């Protein structure tokens, strides 16, 4: 130990090494874990950004396809039902019954849904035109939930179809 004289140069090197050691310890203890969390957060951000871009594209496409459509309110539901029965393309379709159900509050889509049960008499061609006309509605958005076709025993070309449609309505007044 007698040969261990601390010269000025050795003191500077020793202090520099100590500072570097402290900086390495601080980096390992604090900075490196923060970089890992930052990387994880950035990957989540990119995923969310991708979902937002996809949703915006869907909204834009829907706006182009259905831009002239408006959702009705519960008070205007009869207008959608009237439009179903008054279309020119419905010629030959005989409405035997139309039975609106109770309004359903769909929490997932934040819309009200009015189920409407209908029984119609028609040929296959007329039924096809009627179902196609549902897509052409300007007032309201209508979805066919189910239908069941049976042959009309009294008329060879005619069929009786039980159809359930859902009319989507705005949750609040427009």
Secondary structure, 3 states (H helix, E strand, C coil): CCCCCCCHHHHHHHHHHHHHHHHHHHHHHHHHHHHHHHHHHHHHHHHHHHHHHHHHHHHHHHHHHHCCCECECHHHHHHHHHHHHHCHHHCCCEEEEEEEEEEEEECCCCEEEEEEEEEEEECHHHHHHHHHHHCCCCECEEEEEEEEEEECCCCCCCEEEEEEEEEEECCCCC
